[in-house]
Every structure is written in structure tokens, then in C-alpha cells.
Amino acid sequence: MKAKELDKKFNNGKDISKYLDLSNARRPKQEQKRVNVDFPLWMVPLLDKEAKRLGVPRQSIIKVWIAERLKKA
């Protein structure tokens, strides 16, 4: 399929996923590296409470809050 045909399908709201090879797809600047962080005992239940309130895992809360803080820096 030519690029113009693919663009037309995409622009018309068609599902083009079957034409894409996503096996090597990457999200630029979104690669991850695992790190370990120790939190004080009092902090963990508060993180869990907020995560439960928002319906997300604890790790998501931590990532979002750190990202927000870093954007302000």
C-alpha cells in the first residue's frame, strides 16, 4: 500500500493498525529504567489511599507527582 492510500484511510478514520509493524515501535524519550526508591513507612498508606481514590496503581501516582514536580523545576 502506498503512503497516500494509508494517509487517506487514516484521515477517514479507518483502522490502519493491520498495515503497521509495531514490533519495533518505540516512544521517543519514553524508554524506561527501573529504579528502587525507599519511602518512609508513614508515606506508603497515604500513597495507597490516594491511588485507590483515583483508581490507579501506587506506581502511577508516584510517577505523575514526580513528573509534575520536575516540570516545575
CHARMM internal coordinates of N, CA and C (Angstrom, degrees):
IC EDIT
DIST 1 N 1 CA 1.4490
DIST 1 CA 1 C 1.5261
ANGL 1 N 1 CA 1 C 107.97
DIST 1 C 2 N 1.3050
ANGL 1 CA 1 C 2 N 115.55
DIHE 1 N 1 CA 1 C 2 N 138.33
DIST 2 N 2 CA 1.4608
ANGL 1 C 2 N 2 CA 120.93
DIHE 1 CA 1 C 2 N 2 CA 179.53
DIST 2 CA 2 C 1.5251
ANGL 2 N 2 CA 2 C 110.12
DIHE 1 C 2 N 2 CA 2 C -81.58
DIST 2 C 3 N 1.3098
ANGL 2 CA 2 C 3 N 114.90
DIHE 2 N 2 CA 2 C 3 N 155.61
DIST 3 N 3 CA 1.4678
ANGL 2 C 3 N 3 CA 121.26
DIHE 2 CA 2 C 3 N 3 CA -177.58
DIST 3 CA 3 C 1.5289
ANGL 3 N 3 CA 3 C 111.74
DIHE 2 C 3 N 3 CA 3 C -57.61
DIST 3 C 4 N 1.3146
ANGL 3 CA 3 C 4 N 117.35
DIHE 3 N 3 CA 3 C 4 N -39.18
DIST 4 N 4 CA 1.4770
ANGL 3 C 4 N 4 CA 120.14
DIHE 3 CA 3 C 4 N 4 CA -179.63
DIST 4 CA 4 C 1.5286
ANGL 4 N 4 CA 4 C 110.98
DIHE 3 C 4 N 4 CA 4 C -62.70
DIST 4 C 5 N 1.3286
ANGL 4 CA 4 C 5 N 115.85
DIHE 4 N 4 CA 4 C 5 N -39.20
DIST 5 N 5 CA 1.4654
ANGL 4 C 5 N 5 CA 119.84
DIHE 4 CA 4 C 5 N 5 CA 178.74
DIST 5 CA 5 C 1.5327
ANGL 5 N 5 CA 5 C 110.38
DIHE 4 C 5 N 5 CA 5 C -66.11
DIST 5 C 6 N 1.3315
ANGL 5 CA 5 C 6 N 115.85
DIHE 5 N 5 CA 5 C 6 N -43.69
DIST 6 N 6 CA 1.4583
ANGL 5 C 6 N 6 CA 120.65
DIHE 5 CA 5 C 6 N 6 CA 178.54
DIST 6 CA 6 C 1.5264
ANGL 6 N 6 CA 6 C 110.71
DIHE 5 C 6 N 6 CA 6 C -61.88
DIST 6 C 7 N 1.3289
ANGL 6 CA 6 C 7 N 116.67
DIHE 6 N 6 CA 6 C 7 N -45.23
DIST 7 N 7 CA 1.4694
ANGL 6 C 7 N 7 CA 121.22
DIHE 6 CA 6 C 7 N 7 CA 177.53
DIST 7 CA 7 C 1.5197
ANGL 7 N 7 CA 7 C 111.51
DIHE 6 C 7 N 7 CA 7 C -58.76
DIST 7 C 8 N 1.3204
ANGL 7 CA 7 C 8 N 116.23
DIHE 7 N 7 CA 7 C 8 N -41.92
DIST 8 N 8 CA 1.4707
ANGL 7 C 8 N 8 CA 120.34
DIHE 7 CA 7 C 8 N 8 CA -179.10
DIST 8 CA 8 C 1.5206
ANGL 8 N 8 CA 8 C 110.51
DIHE 7 C 8 N 8 CA 8 C -63.70
DIST 8 C 9 N 1.3423
ANGL 8 CA 8 C 9 N 116.98
DIHE 8 N 8 CA 8 C 9 N -44.95
DIST 9 N 9 CA 1.4617
ANGL 8 C 9 N 9 CA 120.11
DIHE 8 CA 8 C 9 N 9 CA 177.80
DIST 9 CA 9 C 1.5322
ANGL 9 N 9 CA 9 C 110.61
DIHE 8 C 9 N 9 CA 9 C -60.07
DIST 9 C 10 N 1.3425
ANGL 9 CA 9 C 10 N 115.75
DIHE 9 N 9 CA 9 C 10 N -46.66
DIST 10 N 10 CA 1.4592
ANGL 9 C 10 N 10 CA 120.36
DIHE 9 CA 9 C 10 N 10 CA -179.99
DIST 10 CA 10 C 1.5269
ANGL 10 N 10 CA 10 C 110.96
DIHE 9 C 10 N 10 CA 10 C -60.55
DIST 10 C 11 N 1.3187
ANGL 10 CA 10 C 11 N 117.09
DIHE 10 N 10 CA 10 C 11 N -47.28
DIST 11 N 11 CA 1.4663
ANGL 10 C 11 N 11 CA 121.52
DIHE 10 CA 10 C 11 N 11 CA -178.94
DIST 11 CA 11 C 1.5239
ANGL 11 N 11 CA 11 C 112.56
DIHE 10 C 11 N 11 CA 11 C -64.47
DIST 11 C 12 N 1.3203
ANGL 11 CA 11 C 12 N 116.54
DIHE 11 N 11 CA 11 C 12 N -24.89
DIST 12 N 12 CA 1.4662
ANGL 11 C 12 N 12 CA 121.05
DIHE 11 CA 11 C 12 N 12 CA 177.70
DIST 12 CA 12 C 1.5197
ANGL 12 N 12 CA 12 C 112.43
DIHE 11 C 12 N 12 CA 12 C -89.10
DIST 12 C 13 N 1.3329
ANGL 12 CA 12 C 13 N 116.17
DIHE 12 N 12 CA 12 C 13 N 6.32
DIST 13 N 13 CA 1.4542
ANGL 12 C 13 N 13 CA 120.24
DIHE 12 CA 12 C 13 N 13 CA 176.29
DIST 13 CA 13 C 1.5140
ANGL 13 N 13 CA 13 C 114.73
DIHE 12 C 13 N 13 CA 13 C 80.88
DIST 13 C 14 N 1.3166
ANGL 13 CA 13 C 14 N 117.63
DIHE 13 N 13 CA 13 C 14 N 14.95
DIST 14 N 14 CA 1.4682
ANGL 13 C 14 N 14 CA 121.30
DIHE 13 CA 13 C 14 N 14 CA 179.31
DIST 14 CA 14 C 1.5275
ANGL 14 N 14 CA 14 C 109.79
DIHE 13 C 14 N 14 CA 14 C -79.05
DIST 14 C 15 N 1.3226
ANGL 14 CA 14 C 15 N 115.99
DIHE 14 N 14 CA 14 C 15 N 154.28
DIST 15 N 15 CA 1.4548
ANGL 14 C 15 N 15 CA 122.19
DIHE 14 CA 14 C 15 N 15 CA 176.45
DIST 15 CA 15 C 1.5235
ANGL 15 N 15 CA 15 C 108.36
DIHE 14 C 15 N 15 CA 15 C -78.36
DIST 15 C 16 N 1.3283
ANGL 15 CA 15 C 16 N 116.55
DIHE 15 N 15 CA 15 C 16 N 115.17
DIST 16 N 16 CA 1.4618
ANGL 15 C 16 N 16 CA 120.44
DIHE 15 CA 15 C 16 N 16 CA -178.87
DIST 16 CA 16 C 1.5250
ANGL 16 N 16 CA 16 C 112.15
DIHE 15 C 16 N 16 CA 16 C -105.61
DIST 16 C 17 N 1.3224
ANGL 16 CA 16 C 17 N 117.48
DIHE 16 N 16 CA 16 C 17 N 7.18
DIST 17 N 17 CA 1.4598
ANGL 16 C 17 N 17 CA 120.66
DIHE 16 CA 16 C 17 N 17 CA -174.60
DIST 17 CA 17 C 1.5251
ANGL 17 N 17 CA 17 C 112.56
DIHE 16 C 17 N 17 CA 17 C -60.05
DIST 17 C 18 N 1.3132
ANGL 17 CA 17 C 18 N 118.36
DIHE 17 N 17 CA 17 C 18 N -31.26
DIST 18 N 18 CA 1.4684
ANGL 17 C 18 N 18 CA 119.78
DIHE 17 CA 17 C 18 N 18 CA -179.21
DIST 18 CA 18 C 1.5283
ANGL 18 N 18 CA 18 C 112.12
DIHE 17 C 18 N 18 CA 18 C -69.24
DIST 18 C 19 N 1.3142
ANGL 18 CA 18 C 19 N 117.66
DIHE 18 N 18 CA 18 C 19 N -14.58
DIST 19 N 19 CA 1.4629
ANGL 18 C 19 N 19 CA 121.82
DIHE 18 CA 18 C 19 N 19 CA 178.87
DIST 19 CA 19 C 1.5289
ANGL 19 N 19 CA 19 C 112.66
DIHE 18 C 19 N 19 CA 19 C -93.92
DIST 19 C 20 N 1.3149
ANGL 19 CA 19 C 20 N 117.20
DIHE 19 N 19 CA 19 C 20 N -3.87
DIST 20 N 20 CA 1.4605
ANGL 19 C 20 N 20 CA 121.45
DIHE 19 CA 19 C 20 N 20 CA -175.04
DIST 20 CA 20 C 1.5202
ANGL 20 N 20 CA 20 C 111.55
DIHE 19 C 20 N 20 CA 20 C -107.48
DIST 20 C 21 N 1.3208
ANGL 20 CA 20 C 21 N 116.33
DIHE 20 N 20 CA 20 C 21 N 141.68
DIST 21 N 21 CA 1.4619
ANGL 20 C 21 N 21 CA 122.10
DIHE 20 CA 20 C 21 N 21 CA 173.08
DIST 21 CA 21 C 1.5249
ANGL 21 N 21 CA 21 C 106.55
DIHE 20 C 21 N 21 CA 21 C -100.27
DIST 21 C 22 N 1.3243
ANGL 21 CA 21 C 22 N 117.08
DIHE 21 N 21 CA 21 C 22 N 101.97
DIST 22 N 22 CA 1.4581
ANGL 21 C 22 N 22 CA 121.96
DIHE 21 CA 21 C 22 N 22 CA -176.24
DIST 22 CA 22 C 1.5244
ANGL 22 N 22 CA 22 C 112.98
DIHE 21 C 22 N 22 CA 22 C -95.89
DIST 22 C 23 N 1.3359
ANGL 22 CA 22 C 23 N 116.61
DIHE 22 N 22 CA 22 C 23 N 6.93
DIST 23 N 23 CA 1.4612
ANGL 22 C 23 N 23 CA 119.78
DIHE 22 CA 22 C 23 N 23 CA -175.82
DIST 23 CA 23 C 1.5284
ANGL 23 N 23 CA 23 C 112.84
DIHE 22 C 23 N 23 CA 23 C -63.40
DIST 23 C 24 N 1.3058
ANGL 23 CA 23 C 24 N 117.44
DIHE 23 N 23 CA 23 C 24 N -28.12
DIST 24 N 24 CA 1.4659
ANGL 23 C 24 N 24 CA 120.80
DIHE 23 CA 23 C 24 N 24 CA 179.65
DIST 24 CA 24 C 1.5282
ANGL 24 N 24 CA 24 C 112.07
DIHE 23 C 24 N 24 CA 24 C -115.73
DIST 24 C 25 N 1.3037
ANGL 24 CA 24 C 25 N 116.81
DIHE 24 N 24 CA 24 C 25 N 16.99
DIST 25 N 25 CA 1.4648
ANGL 24 C 25 N 25 CA 120.38
DIHE 24 CA 24 C 25 N 25 CA -178.35
DIST 25 CA 25 C 1.5260
ANGL 25 N 25 CA 25 C 110.48
DIHE 24 C 25 N 25 CA 25 C -66.90
DIST 25 C 26 N 1.3101
ANGL 25 CA 25 C 26 N 116.39
DIHE 25 N 25 CA 25 C 26 N 142.47
DIST 26 N 26 CA 1.4583
ANGL 25 C 26 N 26 CA 122.77
DIHE 25 CA 25 C 26 N 26 CA 179.22
DIST 26 CA 26 C 1.5159
ANGL 26 N 26 CA 26 C 108.91
DIHE 25 C 26 N 26 CA 26 C -132.66
DIST 26 C 27 N 1.3105
ANGL 26 CA 26 C 27 N 115.41
DIHE 26 N 26 CA 26 C 27 N 150.89
DIST 27 N 27 CA 1.4600
ANGL 26 C 27 N 27 CA 120.92
DIHE 26 CA 26 C 27 N 27 CA 174.76
DIST 27 CA 27 C 1.5269
ANGL 27 N 27 CA 27 C 106.61
DIHE 26 C 27 N 27 CA 27 C -103.45
DIST 27 C 28 N 1.3288
ANGL 27 CA 27 C 28 N 117.96
DIHE 27 N 27 CA 27 C 28 N 108.43
DIST 28 N 28 CA 1.4693
ANGL 27 C 28 N 28 CA 120.06
DIHE 27 CA 27 C 28 N 28 CA -177.12
DIST 28 CA 28 C 1.5211
ANGL 28 N 28 CA 28 C 111.88
DIHE 27 C 28 N 28 CA 28 C -54.34
DIST 28 C 29 N 1.3028
ANGL 28 CA 28 C 29 N 115.17
DIHE 28 N 28 CA 28 C 29 N 136.84
DIST 29 N 29 CA 1.4605
ANGL 28 C 29 N 29 CA 123.95
DIHE 28 CA 28 C 29 N 29 CA 179.31
DIST 29 CA 29 C 1.5284
ANGL 29 N 29 CA 29 C 112.55
DIHE 28 C 29 N 29 CA 29 C 61.72
DIST 29 C 30 N 1.3367
ANGL 29 CA 29 C 30 N 117.32
DIHE 29 N 29 CA 29 C 30 N 17.85
DIST 30 N 30 CA 1.4540
ANGL 29 C 30 N 30 CA 121.17
DIHE 29 CA 29 C 30 N 30 CA 179.09
DIST 30 CA 30 C 1.5292
ANGL 30 N 30 CA 30 C 111.99
DIHE 29 C 30 N 30 CA 30 C -118.91
DIST 30 C 31 N 1.3444
ANGL 30 CA 30 C 31 N 116.38
DIHE 30 N 30 CA 30 C 31 N 5.83
DIST 31 N 31 CA 1.4549
ANGL 30 C 31 N 31 CA 118.60
DIHE 30 CA 30 C 31 N 31 CA 177.10
DIST 31 CA 31 C 1.5293
ANGL 31 N 31 CA 31 C 107.68
DIHE 30 C 31 N 31 CA 31 C -59.32
DIST 31 C 32 N 1.3034
ANGL 31 CA 31 C 32 N 116.55
DIHE 31 N 31 CA 31 C 32 N 150.71
DIST 32 N 32 CA 1.4562
ANGL 31 C 32 N 32 CA 119.35
DIHE 31 CA 31 C 32 N 32 CA -175.55
DIST 32 CA 32 C 1.5178
ANGL 32 N 32 CA 32 C 111.94
DIHE 31 C 32 N 32 CA 32 C -114.96
DIST 32 C 33 N 1.3004
ANGL 32 CA 32 C 33 N 114.62
DIHE 32 N 32 CA 32 C 33 N 150.89
DIST 33 N 33 CA 1.4584
ANGL 32 C 33 N 33 CA 122.33
DIHE 32 CA 32 C 33 N 33 CA 174.16
DIST 33 CA 33 C 1.5158
ANGL 33 N 33 CA 33 C 106.69
DIHE 32 C 33 N 33 CA 33 C -132.28
DIST 33 C 34 N 1.3031
ANGL 33 CA 33 C 34 N 115.49
DIHE 33 N 33 CA 33 C 34 N 129.49
DIST 34 N 34 CA 1.4635
ANGL 33 C 34 N 34 CA 120.57
DIHE 33 CA 33 C 34 N 34 CA -179.38
DIST 34 CA 34 C 1.5228
ANGL 34 N 34 CA 34 C 109.55
DIHE 33 C 34 N 34 CA 34 C -77.30
DIST 34 C 35 N 1.3228
ANGL 34 CA 34 C 35 N 115.37
DIHE 34 N 34 CA 34 C 35 N 131.48
DIST 35 N 35 CA 1.4643
ANGL 34 C 35 N 35 CA 121.98
DIHE 34 CA 34 C 35 N 35 CA 174.78
DIST 35 CA 35 C 1.5278
ANGL 35 N 35 CA 35 C 108.32
DIHE 34 C 35 N 35 CA 35 C -132.40
DIST 35 C 36 N 1.2992
ANGL 35 CA 35 C 36 N 116.26
DIHE 35 N 35 CA 35 C 36 N 153.86
DIST 36 N 36 CA 1.4552
ANGL 35 C 36 N 36 CA 121.04
DIHE 35 CA 35 C 36 N 36 CA 177.24
DIST 36 CA 36 C 1.5201
ANGL 36 N 36 CA 36 C 108.63
DIHE 35 C 36 N 36 CA 36 C -107.43
DIST 36 C 37 N 1.3101
ANGL 36 CA 36 C 37 N 115.71
DIHE 36 N 36 CA 36 C 37 N 135.88
DIST 37 N 37 CA 1.4574
ANGL 36 C 37 N 37 CA 121.60
DIHE 36 CA 36 C 37 N 37 CA 178.75
DIST 37 CA 37 C 1.5272
ANGL 37 N 37 CA 37 C 107.92
DIHE 36 C 37 N 37 CA 37 C -130.70
DIST 37 C 38 N 1.3046
ANGL 37 CA 37 C 38 N 115.94
DIHE 37 N 37 CA 37 C 38 N 132.33
DIST 38 N 38 CA 1.4651
ANGL 37 C 38 N 38 CA 120.83
DIHE 37 CA 37 C 38 N 38 CA 176.53
DIST 38 CA 38 C 1.5198
ANGL 38 N 38 CA 38 C 108.94
DIHE 37 C 38 N 38 CA 38 C -97.88
DIST 38 C 39 N 1.3294
ANGL 38 CA 38 C 39 N 116.44
DIHE 38 N 38 CA 38 C 39 N 130.22
DIST 39 N 39 CA 1.4564
ANGL 38 C 39 N 39 CA 122.59
DIHE 38 CA 38 C 39 N 39 CA 178.68
DIST 39 CA 39 C 1.5241
ANGL 39 N 39 CA 39 C 109.55
DIHE 38 C 39 N 39 CA 39 C -111.93
DIST 39 C 40 N 1.3146
ANGL 39 CA 39 C 40 N 117.23
DIHE 39 N 39 CA 39 C 40 N 148.62
DIST 40 N 40 CA 1.4653
ANGL 39 C 40 N 40 CA 119.12
DIHE 39 CA 39 C 40 N 40 CA 173.67
DIST 40 CA 40 C 1.5294
ANGL 40 N 40 CA 40 C 109.53
DIHE 39 C 40 N 40 CA 40 C -61.50
DIST 40 C 41 N 1.3189
ANGL 40 CA 40 C 41 N 116.21
DIHE 40 N 40 CA 40 C 41 N 148.78
DIST 41 N 41 CA 1.4657
ANGL 40 C 41 N 41 CA 120.95
DIHE 40 CA 40 C 41 N 41 CA -177.25
DIST 41 CA 41 C 1.5248
ANGL 41 N 41 CA 41 C 112.88
DIHE 40 C 41 N 41 CA 41 C -55.62
DIST 41 C 42 N 1.3173
ANGL 41 CA 41 C 42 N 118.02
DIHE 41 N 41 CA 41 C 42 N -38.00
DIST 42 N 42 CA 1.4646
ANGL 41 C 42 N 42 CA 121.10
DIHE 41 CA 41 C 42 N 42 CA -177.31
DIST 42 CA 42 C 1.5277
ANGL 42 N 42 CA 42 C 111.82
DIHE 41 C 42 N 42 CA 42 C -65.41
DIST 42 C 43 N 1.3374
ANGL 42 CA 42 C 43 N 116.58
DIHE 42 N 42 CA 42 C 43 N -24.31
DIST 43 N 43 CA 1.4634
ANGL 42 C 43 N 43 CA 120.74
DIHE 42 CA 42 C 43 N 43 CA -174.29
DIST 43 CA 43 C 1.5305
ANGL 43 N 43 CA 43 C 112.91
DIHE 42 C 43 N 43 CA 43 C -78.91
DIST 43 C 44 N 1.3120
ANGL 43 CA 43 C 44 N 117.22
DIHE 43 N 43 CA 43 C 44 N -32.65
DIST 44 N 44 CA 1.4681
ANGL 43 C 44 N 44 CA 121.45
DIHE 43 CA 43 C 44 N 44 CA -173.64
DIST 44 CA 44 C 1.5360
ANGL 44 N 44 CA 44 C 112.49
DIHE 43 C 44 N 44 CA 44 C -61.88
DIST 44 C 45 N 1.3269
ANGL 44 CA 44 C 45 N 119.92
DIHE 44 N 44 CA 44 C 45 N -47.37
DIST 45 N 45 CA 1.4720
ANGL 44 C 45 N 45 CA 118.38
DIHE 44 CA 44 C 45 N 45 CA 178.30
DIST 45 CA 45 C 1.5258
ANGL 45 N 45 CA 45 C 112.76
DIHE 44 C 45 N 45 CA 45 C -62.71
DIST 45 C 46 N 1.3102
ANGL 45 CA 45 C 46 N 116.70
DIHE 45 N 45 CA 45 C 46 N -33.91
DIST 46 N 46 CA 1.4699
ANGL 45 C 46 N 46 CA 119.24
DIHE 45 CA 45 C 46 N 46 CA 178.31
DIST 46 CA 46 C 1.5265
ANGL 46 N 46 CA 46 C 111.38
DIHE 45 C 46 N 46 CA 46 C -68.92
DIST 46 C 47 N 1.3211
ANGL 46 CA 46 C 47 N 116.44
DIHE 46 N 46 CA 46 C 47 N -39.36
DIST 47 N 47 CA 1.4671
ANGL 46 C 47 N 47 CA 120.18
DIHE 46 CA 46 C 47 N 47 CA 175.05
DIST 47 CA 47 C 1.5286
ANGL 47 N 47 CA 47 C 110.21
DIHE 46 C 47 N 47 CA 47 C -62.74
DIST 47 C 48 N 1.3281
ANGL 47 CA 47 C 48 N 116.35
DIHE 47 N 47 CA 47 C 48 N -44.70
DIST 48 N 48 CA 1.4662
ANGL 47 C 48 N 48 CA 120.56
DIHE 47 CA 47 C 48 N 48 CA 179.65
DIST 48 CA 48 C 1.5246
ANGL 48 N 48 CA 48 C 112.06
DIHE 47 C 48 N 48 CA 48 C -62.63
DIST 48 C 49 N 1.3143
ANGL 48 CA 48 C 49 N 115.95
DIHE 48 N 48 CA 48 C 49 N -39.85
DIST 49 N 49 CA 1.4721
ANGL 48 C 49 N 49 CA 120.30
DIHE 48 CA 48 C 49 N 49 CA 179.94
DIST 49 CA 49 C 1.5276
ANGL 49 N 49 CA 49 C 110.47
DIHE 48 C 49 N 49 CA 49 C -63.07
DIST 49 C 50 N 1.3329
ANGL 49 CA 49 C 50 N 116.43
DIHE 49 N 49 CA 49 C 50 N -44.69
DIST 50 N 50 CA 1.4652
ANGL 49 C 50 N 50 CA 119.91
DIHE 49 CA 49 C 50 N 50 CA 179.93
DIST 50 CA 50 C 1.5288
ANGL 50 N 50 CA 50 C 111.35
DIHE 49 C 50 N 50 CA 50 C -68.48
DIST 50 C 51 N 1.3240
ANGL 50 CA 50 C 51 N 116.29
DIHE 50 N 50 CA 50 C 51 N -39.01
DIST 51 N 51 CA 1.4655
ANGL 50 C 51 N 51 CA 119.94
DIHE 50 CA 50 C 51 N 51 CA 177.83
DIST 51 CA 51 C 1.5335
ANGL 51 N 51 CA 51 C 110.69
DIHE 50 C 51 N 51 CA 51 C -62.83
DIST 51 C 52 N 1.3253
ANGL 51 CA 51 C 52 N 116.25
DIHE 51 N 51 CA 51 C 52 N -42.73
DIST 52 N 52 CA 1.4669
ANGL 51 C 52 N 52 CA 120.27
DIHE 51 CA 51 C 52 N 52 CA 178.58
DIST 52 CA 52 C 1.5249
ANGL 52 N 52 CA 52 C 110.55
DIHE 51 C 52 N 52 CA 52 C -63.96
DIST 52 C 53 N 1.3205
ANGL 52 CA 52 C 53 N 116.34
DIHE 52 N 52 CA 52 C 53 N -41.70
DIST 53 N 53 CA 1.4691
ANGL 52 C 53 N 53 CA 120.48
DIHE 52 CA 52 C 53 N 53 CA 179.39
DIST 53 CA 53 C 1.5234
ANGL 53 N 53 CA 53 C 111.36
DIHE 52 C 53 N 53 CA 53 C -58.98
DIST 53 C 54 N 1.3358
ANGL 53 CA 53 C 54 N 115.43
DIHE 53 N 53 CA 53 C 54 N -38.76
DIST 54 N 54 CA 1.4678
ANGL 53 C 54 N 54 CA 120.33
DIHE 53 CA 53 C 54 N 54 CA -178.81
DIST 54 CA 54 C 1.5270
ANGL 54 N 54 CA 54 C 112.99
DIHE 53 C 54 N 54 CA 54 C -89.27
DIST 54 C 55 N 1.3400
ANGL 54 CA 54 C 55 N 116.40
DIHE 54 N 54 CA 54 C 55 N -9.36
DIST 55 N 55 CA 1.4618
ANGL 54 C 55 N 55 CA 120.13
DIHE 54 CA 54 C 55 N 55 CA 178.99
DIST 55 CA 55 C 1.5173
ANGL 55 N 55 CA 55 C 113.69
DIHE 54 C 55 N 55 CA 55 C 72.65
DIST 55 C 56 N 1.3293
ANGL 55 CA 55 C 56 N 116.09
DIHE 55 N 55 CA 55 C 56 N 35.18
DIST 56 N 56 CA 1.4582
ANGL 55 C 56 N 56 CA 120.74
DIHE 55 CA 55 C 56 N 56 CA 179.42
DIST 56 CA 56 C 1.5269
ANGL 56 N 56 CA 56 C 108.98
DIHE 55 C 56 N 56 CA 56 C -131.76
DIST 56 C 57 N 1.3275
ANGL 56 CA 56 C 57 N 117.55
DIHE 56 N 56 CA 56 C 57 N 163.09
DIST 57 N 57 CA 1.4670
ANGL 56 C 57 N 57 CA 119.72
DIHE 56 CA 56 C 57 N 57 CA 176.68
DIST 57 CA 57 C 1.5311
ANGL 57 N 57 CA 57 C 111.75
DIHE 56 C 57 N 57 CA 57 C -69.86
DIST 57 C 58 N 1.2987
ANGL 57 CA 57 C 58 N 115.31
DIHE 57 N 57 CA 57 C 58 N 156.61
DIST 58 N 58 CA 1.4740
ANGL 57 C 58 N 58 CA 121.31
DIHE 57 CA 57 C 58 N 58 CA 178.65
DIST 58 CA 58 C 1.5325
ANGL 58 N 58 CA 58 C 110.91
DIHE 57 C 58 N 58 CA 58 C -53.44
DIST 58 C 59 N 1.3110
ANGL 58 CA 58 C 59 N 116.52
DIHE 58 N 58 CA 58 C 59 N -43.73
DIST 59 N 59 CA 1.4608
ANGL 58 C 59 N 59 CA 120.71
DIHE 58 CA 58 C 59 N 59 CA -177.68
DIST 59 CA 59 C 1.5299
ANGL 59 N 59 CA 59 C 111.65
DIHE 58 C 59 N 59 CA 59 C -58.43
DIST 59 C 60 N 1.3116
ANGL 59 CA 59 C 60 N 117.27
DIHE 59 N 59 CA 59 C 60 N -36.10
DIST 60 N 60 CA 1.4642
ANGL 59 C 60 N 60 CA 120.44
DIHE 59 CA 59 C 60 N 60 CA 179.81
DIST 60 CA 60 C 1.5201
ANGL 60 N 60 CA 60 C 111.60
DIHE 59 C 60 N 60 CA 60 C -64.94
DIST 60 C 61 N 1.3214
ANGL 60 CA 60 C 61 N 116.16
DIHE 60 N 60 CA 60 C 61 N -42.99
DIST 61 N 61 CA 1.4656
ANGL 60 C 61 N 61 CA 120.35
DIHE 60 CA 60 C 61 N 61 CA 177.77
DIST 61 CA 61 C 1.5261
ANGL 61 N 61 CA 61 C 110.25
DIHE 60 C 61 N 61 CA 61 C -58.98
DIST 61 C 62 N 1.3093
ANGL 61 CA 61 C 62 N 115.86
DIHE 61 N 61 CA 61 C 62 N -46.63
DIST 62 N 62 CA 1.4608
ANGL 61 C 62 N 62 CA 120.75
DIHE 61 CA 61 C 62 N 62 CA -178.15
DIST 62 CA 62 C 1.5286
ANGL 62 N 62 CA 62 C 110.28
DIHE 61 C 62 N 62 CA 62 C -61.45
DIST 62 C 63 N 1.3272
ANGL 62 CA 62 C 63 N 116.92
DIHE 62 N 62 CA 62 C 63 N -46.22
DIST 63 N 63 CA 1.4679
ANGL 62 C 63 N 63 CA 120.45
DIHE 62 CA 62 C 63 N 63 CA -179.58
DIST 63 CA 63 C 1.5227
ANGL 63 N 63 CA 63 C 111.69
DIHE 62 C 63 N 63 CA 63 C -61.52
DIST 63 C 64 N 1.3172
ANGL 63 CA 63 C 64 N 116.61
DIHE 63 N 63 CA 63 C 64 N -46.03
DIST 64 N 64 CA 1.4643
ANGL 63 C 64 N 64 CA 120.47
DIHE 63 CA 63 C 64 N 64 CA -177.84
DIST 64 CA 64 C 1.5205
ANGL 64 N 64 CA 64 C 110.44
DIHE 63 C 64 N 64 CA 64 C -63.66
DIST 64 C 65 N 1.3262
ANGL 64 CA 64 C 65 N 117.20
DIHE 64 N 64 CA 64 C 65 N -45.97
DIST 65 N 65 CA 1.4636
ANGL 64 C 65 N 65 CA 120.05
DIHE 64 CA 64 C 65 N 65 CA -178.41
DIST 65 CA 65 C 1.5225
ANGL 65 N 65 CA 65 C 111.58
DIHE 64 C 65 N 65 CA 65 C -64.46
DIST 65 C 66 N 1.3142
ANGL 65 CA 65 C 66 N 117.59
DIHE 65 N 65 CA 65 C 66 N -40.14
DIST 66 N 66 CA 1.4660
ANGL 65 C 66 N 66 CA 120.00
DIHE 65 CA 65 C 66 N 66 CA 178.49
DIST 66 CA 66 C 1.5218
ANGL 66 N 66 CA 66 C 109.89
DIHE 65 C 66 N 66 CA 66 C -67.11
DIST 66 C 67 N 1.3282
ANGL 66 CA 66 C 67 N 117.37
DIHE 66 N 66 CA 66 C 67 N -43.24
DIST 67 N 67 CA 1.4708
ANGL 66 C 67 N 67 CA 120.59
DIHE 66 CA 66 C 67 N 67 CA 179.07
DIST 67 CA 67 C 1.5292
ANGL 67 N 67 CA 67 C 111.11
DIHE 66 C 67 N 67 CA 67 C -60.22
DIST 67 C 68 N 1.3338
ANGL 67 CA 67 C 68 N 116.60
DIHE 67 N 67 CA 67 C 68 N -42.78
DIST 68 N 68 CA 1.4672
ANGL 67 C 68 N 68 CA 119.82
DIHE 67 CA 67 C 68 N 68 CA 178.96
DIST 68 CA 68 C 1.5217
ANGL 68 N 68 CA 68 C 110.84
DIHE 67 C 68 N 68 CA 68 C -61.01
DIST 68 C 69 N 1.3121
ANGL 68 CA 68 C 69 N 116.29
DIHE 68 N 68 CA 68 C 69 N -42.52
DIST 69 N 69 CA 1.4661
ANGL 68 C 69 N 69 CA 120.84
DIHE 68 CA 68 C 69 N 69 CA -179.01
DIST 69 CA 69 C 1.5290
ANGL 69 N 69 CA 69 C 111.31
DIHE 68 C 69 N 69 CA 69 C -66.30
DIST 69 C 70 N 1.3199
ANGL 69 CA 69 C 70 N 116.46
DIHE 69 N 69 CA 69 C 70 N -40.83
DIST 70 N 70 CA 1.4570
ANGL 69 C 70 N 70 CA 120.59
DIHE 69 CA 69 C 70 N 70 CA 179.79
DIST 70 CA 70 C 1.5251
ANGL 70 N 70 CA 70 C 112.78
DIHE 69 C 70 N 70 CA 70 C -67.16
DIST 70 C 71 N 1.3320
ANGL 70 CA 70 C 71 N 116.48
DIHE 70 N 70 CA 70 C 71 N -33.50
DIST 71 N 71 CA 1.4738
ANGL 70 C 71 N 71 CA 119.78
DIHE 70 CA 70 C 71 N 71 CA 177.94
DIST 71 CA 71 C 1.5253
ANGL 71 N 71 CA 71 C 110.94
DIHE 70 C 71 N 71 CA 71 C -66.99
DIST 71 C 72 N 1.3126
ANGL 71 CA 71 C 72 N 117.21
DIHE 71 N 71 CA 71 C 72 N -29.19
DIST 72 N 72 CA 1.4686
ANGL 71 C 72 N 72 CA 121.33
DIHE 71 CA 71 C 72 N 72 CA 179.24
DIST 72 CA 72 C 1.5252
ANGL 72 N 72 CA 72 C 111.87
DIHE 71 C 72 N 72 CA 72 C -76.30
DIST 72 C 73 N 1.3307
ANGL 72 CA 72 C 73 N 116.29
DIHE 72 N 72 CA 72 C 73 N -23.74
DIST 73 N 73 CA 1.4706
ANGL 72 C 73 N 73 CA 120.80
DIHE 72 CA 72 C 73 N 73 CA -174.44
DIST 73 CA 73 C 1.5184
ANGL 73 N 73 CA 73 C 111.62
DIHE 72 C 73 N 73 CA 73 C -72.67
END
COOR INIT
IC SEED 1 N 1 CA 1 C
IC BUILD
